[in-house]
Amino acid sequence: MMGSQQPGTVCNVVCNNGYRFPGNTQLTCYGNGIWSNNGVPLVCTGTFRLFEYYQF
C-alpha cells in the first residue's frame, strides 16, 4: 500500500475478472504502515476451469 493511512482504515482487494485473491479481501490499517495481511504480497491468481476432459 502506498500513502499514509489512518489506523482503522479499511481497504478491499478487488481482482480482475478471471482472477481471485486467495486471502481475506478486506484489510485493516493498524498504523505505522502495518496492515492486517502481515506484509503478505497482494497477488491475484488466475482461476482454472476445465471445460472438457478426455479419458485415456
Biopython code that builds the backbone (N, CA, C, O; Angstrom):
import numpy as np
from Bio.PDB.StructureBuilder import StructureBuilder

atoms = [
    (1, "MET", "N", (0.840, -1.164, 0.000)),
    (1, "MET", "CA", (0.000, 0.000, 0.000)),
    (1, "MET", "C", (0.890, 1.232, 0.000)),
    (1, "MET", "O", (1.887, 1.302, 0.719)),
    (2, "MET", "N", (0.524, 2.163, -0.788)),
    (2, "MET", "CA", (1.263, 3.413, -0.847)),
    (2, "MET", "C", (0.458, 4.491, -0.134)),
    (2, "MET", "O", (-0.771, 4.439, -0.085)),
    (3, "GLY", "N", (1.156, 5.448, 0.407)),
    (3, "GLY", "CA", (0.477, 6.571, 1.036)),
    (3, "GLY", "C", (0.368, 6.395, 2.534)),
    (3, "GLY", "O", (0.770, 5.374, 3.092)),
    (4, "SER", "N", (-0.178, 7.399, 3.166)),
    (4, "SER", "CA", (-0.332, 7.400, 4.613)),
    (4, "SER", "C", (-1.805, 7.214, 4.954)),
    (4, "SER", "O", (-2.641, 8.041, 4.587)),
    (5, "GLN", "N", (-2.117, 6.152, 5.641)),
    (5, "GLN", "CA", (-3.497, 5.861, 6.014)),
    (5, "GLN", "C", (-3.645, 5.918, 7.533)),
    (5, "GLN", "O", (-2.713, 5.594, 8.268)),
    (6, "GLN", "N", (-4.799, 6.326, 7.984)),
    (6, "GLN", "CA", (-5.090, 6.396, 9.408)),
    (6, "GLN", "C", (-5.381, 4.994, 9.946)),
    (6, "GLN", "O", (-5.956, 4.172, 9.232)),
    (7, "PRO", "N", (-4.992, 4.705, 11.198)),
    (7, "PRO", "CA", (-5.354, 3.421, 11.801)),
    (7, "PRO", "C", (-6.870, 3.224, 11.757)),
    (7, "PRO", "O", (-7.637, 4.148, 12.026)),
    (8, "GLY", "N", (-7.283, 2.013, 11.417)),
    (8, "GLY", "CA", (-8.699, 1.696, 11.283)),
    (8, "GLY", "C", (-9.215, 1.808, 9.863)),
    (8, "GLY", "O", (-10.334, 1.383, 9.576)),
    (9, "THR", "N", (-8.398, 2.389, 8.946)),
    (9, "THR", "CA", (-8.792, 2.479, 7.542)),
    (9, "THR", "C", (-8.938, 1.070, 6.974)),
    (9, "THR", "O", (-8.105, 0.202, 7.234)),
    (10, "VAL", "N", (-9.989, 0.848, 6.205)),
    (10, "VAL", "CA", (-10.242, -0.460, 5.602)),
    (10, "VAL", "C", (-10.001, -0.377, 4.104)),
    (10, "VAL", "O", (-10.413, 0.583, 3.452)),
    (11, "CYS", "N", (-9.332, -1.386, 3.564)),
    (11, "CYS", "CA", (-9.044, -1.486, 2.138)),
    (11, "CYS", "C", (-9.604, -2.817, 1.648)),
    (11, "CYS", "O", (-9.368, -3.855, 2.265)),
    (12, "ASN", "N", (-10.339, -2.790, 0.549)),
    (12, "ASN", "CA", (-10.874, -4.014, -0.044)),
    (12, "ASN", "C", (-10.073, -4.373, -1.287)),
    (12, "ASN", "O", (-9.871, -3.536, -2.167)),
    (13, "VAL", "N", (-9.617, -5.621, -1.355)),
    (13, "VAL", "CA", (-8.858, -6.113, -2.501)),
    (13, "VAL", "C", (-9.850, -6.581, -3.560)),
    (13, "VAL", "O", (-10.738, -7.384, -3.274)),
    (14, "VAL", "N", (-9.696, -6.074, -4.792)),
    (14, "VAL", "CA", (-10.563, -6.461, -5.904)),
    (14, "VAL", "C", (-9.675, -6.935, -7.047)),
    (14, "VAL", "O", (-8.736, -6.243, -7.441)),
    (15, "CYS", "N", (-9.977, -8.116, -7.575)),
    (15, "CYS", "CA", (-9.202, -8.671, -8.687)),
    (15, "CYS", "C", (-9.984, -8.532, -9.990)),
    (15, "CYS", "O", (-11.210, -8.432, -9.981)),
    (16, "ASN", "N", (-9.264, -8.527, -11.104)),
    (16, "ASN", "CA", (-9.892, -8.511, -12.426)),
    (16, "ASN", "C", (-10.676, -9.800, -12.648)),
    (16, "ASN", "O", (-10.442, -10.801, -11.971)),
    (17, "ASN", "N", (-11.614, -9.771, -13.604)),
    (17, "ASN", "CA", (-12.378, -10.974, -13.948)),
    (17, "ASN", "C", (-11.432, -12.110, -14.301)),
    (17, "ASN", "O", (-10.438, -11.903, -14.996)),
    (18, "GLY", "N", (-11.738, -13.301, -13.826)),
    (18, "GLY", "CA", (-10.910, -14.468, -14.089)),
    (18, "GLY", "C", (-9.803, -14.670, -13.077)),
    (18, "GLY", "O", (-9.042, -15.632, -13.176)),
    (19, "TYR", "N", (-9.702, -13.778, -12.106)),
    (19, "TYR", "CA", (-8.689, -13.883, -11.065)),
    (19, "TYR", "C", (-9.359, -13.821, -9.700)),
    (19, "TYR", "O", (-10.462, -13.295, -9.557)),
    (20, "ARG", "N", (-8.677, -14.366, -8.704)),
    (20, "ARG", "CA", (-9.215, -14.303, -7.346)),
    (20, "ARG", "C", (-8.080, -14.043, -6.370)),
    (20, "ARG", "O", (-6.917, -14.319, -6.661)),
    (21, "PHE", "N", (-8.428, -13.519, -5.232)),
    (21, "PHE", "CA", (-7.460, -13.270, -4.172)),
    (21, "PHE", "C", (-7.636, -14.368, -3.137)),
    (21, "PHE", "O", (-8.720, -14.498, -2.567)),
    (22, "PRO", "N", (-6.599, -15.166, -2.874)),
    (22, "PRO", "CA", (-6.749, -16.335, -2.017)),
    (22, "PRO", "C", (-6.915, -16.035, -0.524)),
    (22, "PRO", "O", (-7.284, -16.928, 0.239)),
    (23, "GLY", "N", (-6.655, -14.825, -0.100)),
    (23, "GLY", "CA", (-6.766, -14.494, 1.322)),
    (23, "GLY", "C", (-7.989, -13.654, 1.626)),
    (23, "GLY", "O", (-8.915, -13.558, 0.821)),
    (24, "ASN", "N", (-7.976, -13.051, 2.796)),
    (24, "ASN", "CA", (-9.050, -12.151, 3.204)),
    (24, "ASN", "C", (-9.000, -10.913, 2.319)),
    (24, "ASN", "O", (-7.953, -10.275, 2.210)),
    (25, "THR", "N", (-10.105, -10.569, 1.694)),
    (25, "THR", "CA", (-10.125, -9.440, 0.763)),
    (25, "THR", "C", (-10.325, -8.101, 1.457)),
    (25, "THR", "O", (-10.289, -7.059, 0.803)),
    (26, "GLN", "N", (-10.535, -8.110, 2.754)),
    (26, "GLN", "CA", (-10.692, -6.857, 3.492)),
    (26, "GLN", "C", (-9.517, -6.693, 4.454)),
    (26, "GLN", "O", (-9.341, -7.486, 5.379)),
    (27, "LEU", "N", (-8.714, -5.651, 4.223)),
    (27, "LEU", "CA", (-7.539, -5.385, 5.045)),
    (27, "LEU", "C", (-7.793, -4.159, 5.906)),
    (27, "LEU", "O", (-8.503, -3.239, 5.499)),
    (28, "THR", "N", (-7.210, -4.151, 7.096)),
    (28, "THR", "CA", (-7.363, -3.032, 8.020)),
    (28, "THR", "C", (-5.994, -2.466, 8.349)),
    (28, "THR", "O", (-5.046, -3.211, 8.599)),
    (29, "CYS", "N", (-5.895, -1.142, 8.348)),
    (29, "CYS", "CA", (-4.654, -0.467, 8.711)),
    (29, "CYS", "C", (-4.544, -0.425, 10.233)),
    (29, "CYS", "O", (-5.459, 0.030, 10.919)),
    (30, "TYR", "N", (-3.403, -0.911, 10.758)),
    (30, "TYR", "CA", (-3.164, -0.886, 12.199)),
    (30, "TYR", "C", (-2.361, 0.343, 12.617)),
    (30, "TYR", "O", (-2.277, 0.649, 13.806)),
    (31, "GLY", "N", (-1.775, 1.044, 11.662)),
    (31, "GLY", "CA", (-0.933, 2.200, 11.963)),
    (31, "GLY", "C", (0.529, 1.878, 11.706)),
    (31, "GLY", "O", (0.908, 0.709, 11.633)),
    (32, "ASN", "N", (1.356, 2.916, 11.567)),
    (32, "ASN", "CA", (2.789, 2.762, 11.295)),
    (32, "ASN", "C", (3.070, 1.925, 10.054)),
    (32, "ASN", "O", (4.099, 1.255, 9.983)),
    (33, "GLY", "N", (2.164, 1.955, 9.071)),
    (33, "GLY", "CA", (2.377, 1.217, 7.827)),
    (33, "GLY", "C", (2.068, -0.261, 7.912)),
    (33, "GLY", "O", (2.358, -0.996, 6.969)),
    (34, "ILE", "N", (1.487, -0.724, 9.012)),
    (34, "ILE", "CA", (1.174, -2.140, 9.186)),
    (34, "ILE", "C", (-0.285, -2.388, 8.814)),
    (34, "ILE", "O", (-1.192, -1.705, 9.289)),
    (35, "TRP", "N", (-0.488, -3.392, 7.946)),
    (35, "TRP", "CA", (-1.837, -3.788, 7.534)),
    (35, "TRP", "C", (-2.123, -5.192, 8.039)),
    (35, "TRP", "O", (-1.198, -5.936, 8.365)),
    (36, "SER", "N", (-3.384, -5.557, 8.106)),
    (36, "SER", "CA", (-3.799, -6.839, 8.678)),
    (36, "SER", "C", (-3.354, -8.058, 7.873)),
    (36, "SER", "O", (-3.545, -9.186, 8.329)),
    (37, "ASN", "N", (-2.769, -7.869, 6.694)),
    (37, "ASN", "CA", (-2.263, -9.006, 5.920)),
    (37, "ASN", "C", (-0.844, -9.381, 6.331)),
    (37, "ASN", "O", (-0.247, -10.278, 5.734)),
    (38, "ASN", "N", (-0.295, -8.707, 7.343)),
    (38, "ASN", "CA", (1.039, -9.008, 7.881)),
    (38, "ASN", "C", (2.140, -8.957, 6.832)),
    (38, "ASN", "O", (3.118, -9.698, 6.928)),
    (39, "GLY", "N", (1.998, -8.101, 5.843)),
    (39, "GLY", "CA", (3.044, -7.930, 4.840)),
    (39, "GLY", "C", (3.033, -8.954, 3.723)),
    (39, "GLY", "O", (3.914, -8.934, 2.863)),
    (40, "VAL", "N", (2.053, -9.851, 3.715)),
    (40, "VAL", "CA", (1.954, -10.840, 2.641)),
    (40, "VAL", "C", (1.626, -10.101, 1.346)),
    (40, "VAL", "O", (0.715, -9.274, 1.328)),
    (41, "PRO", "N", (2.356, -10.385, 0.253)),
    (41, "PRO", "CA", (2.094, -9.687, -1.011)),
    (41, "PRO", "C", (0.649, -9.874, -1.477)),
    (41, "PRO", "O", (0.073, -10.953, -1.344)),
    (42, "LEU", "N", (0.086, -8.811, -2.020)),
    (42, "LEU", "CA", (-1.279, -8.860, -2.544)),
    (42, "LEU", "C", (-1.219, -9.316, -3.994)),
    (42, "LEU", "O", (-0.924, -8.521, -4.887)),
    (43, "VAL", "N", (-1.496, -10.591, -4.228)),
    (43, "VAL", "CA", (-1.391, -11.172, -5.565)),
    (43, "VAL", "C", (-2.699, -11.876, -5.909)),
    (43, "VAL", "O", (-3.151, -12.760, -5.180)),
    (44, "CYS", "N", (-3.296, -11.479, -7.016)),
    (44, "CYS", "CA", (-4.482, -12.163, -7.527)),
    (44, "CYS", "C", (-4.006, -13.301, -8.426)),
    (44, "CYS", "O", (-3.115, -13.114, -9.254)),
    (45, "THR", "N", (-4.603, -14.478, -8.258)),
    (45, "THR", "CA", (-4.209, -15.629, -9.064)),
    (45, "THR", "C", (-5.311, -15.957, -10.061)),
    (45, "THR", "O", (-6.490, -15.719, -9.802)),
    (46, "GLY", "N", (-4.913, -16.507, -11.200)),
    (46, "GLY", "CA", (-5.875, -16.878, -12.228)),
    (46, "GLY", "C", (-6.676, -18.094, -11.812)),
    (46, "GLY", "O", (-6.167, -18.989, -11.139)),
    (47, "THR", "N", (-7.921, -18.117, -12.215)),
    (47, "THR", "CA", (-8.755, -19.281, -11.937)),
    (47, "THR", "C", (-8.671, -20.220, -13.122)),
    (47, "THR", "O", (-8.562, -19.777, -14.266)),
    (48, "PHE", "N", (-8.721, -21.494, -12.859)),
    (48, "PHE", "CA", (-8.621, -22.504, -13.910)),
    (48, "PHE", "C", (-9.940, -23.260, -13.969)),
    (48, "PHE", "O", (-10.407, -23.789, -12.960)),
    (49, "ARG", "N", (-10.528, -23.307, -15.137)),
    (49, "ARG", "CA", (-11.772, -24.039, -15.324)),
    (49, "ARG", "C", (-11.574, -25.063, -16.429)),
    (49, "ARG", "O", (-11.116, -24.737, -17.525)),
    (50, "LEU", "N", (-11.917, -26.277, -16.132)),
    (50, "LEU", "CA", (-11.806, -27.352, -17.102)),
    (50, "LEU", "C", (-13.150, -27.501, -17.809)),
    (50, "LEU", "O", (-14.133, -27.928, -17.204)),
    (51, "PHE", "N", (-13.186, -27.147, -19.088)),
    (51, "PHE", "CA", (-14.431, -27.201, -19.833)),
    (51, "PHE", "C", (-14.651, -28.568, -20.481)),
    (51, "PHE", "O", (-15.790, -29.014, -20.612)),
    (52, "GLU", "N", (-13.588, -29.222, -20.879)),
    (52, "GLU", "CA", (-13.685, -30.541, -21.488)),
    (52, "GLU", "C", (-12.608, -31.422, -20.886)),
    (52, "GLU", "O", (-11.546, -30.941, -20.490)),
    (53, "TYR", "N", (-12.883, -32.691, -20.823)),
    (53, "TYR", "CA", (-11.855, -33.604, -20.361)),
    (53, "TYR", "C", (-11.880, -34.846, -21.242)),
    (53, "TYR", "O", (-12.891, -35.174, -21.863)),
    (54, "TYR", "N", (-10.767, -35.508, -21.276)),
    (54, "TYR", "CA", (-10.625, -36.710, -22.078)),
    (54, "TYR", "C", (-10.135, -37.830, -21.184)),
    (54, "TYR", "O", (-9.251, -37.627, -20.351)),
    (55, "GLN", "N", (-10.707, -39.009, -21.354)),
    (55, "GLN", "CA", (-10.266, -40.162, -20.592)),
    (55, "GLN", "C", (-9.402, -41.025, -21.499)),
    (55, "GLN", "O", (-9.801, -41.359, -22.615)),
    (56, "PHE", "N", (-8.225, -41.383, -21.021)),
    (56, "PHE", "CA", (-7.302, -42.195, -21.813)),
    (56, "PHE", "C", (-7.245, -43.593, -21.277)),
    (56, "PHE", "O", (-6.520, -44.431, -21.813)),
]
sb = StructureBuilder()
sb.init_structure("model")
sb.init_model(0)
sb.init_chain("A")
sb.init_seg("    ")
for serial, (resi, resn, name, xyz) in enumerate(atoms, 1):
    if name == "N":
        sb.init_residue(resn, " ", resi, " ")
    sb.init_atom(name, np.array(xyz, "f"), 0.0, 1.0, " ", f" {name:<3s}", serial, name[0])
structure = sb.get_structure()
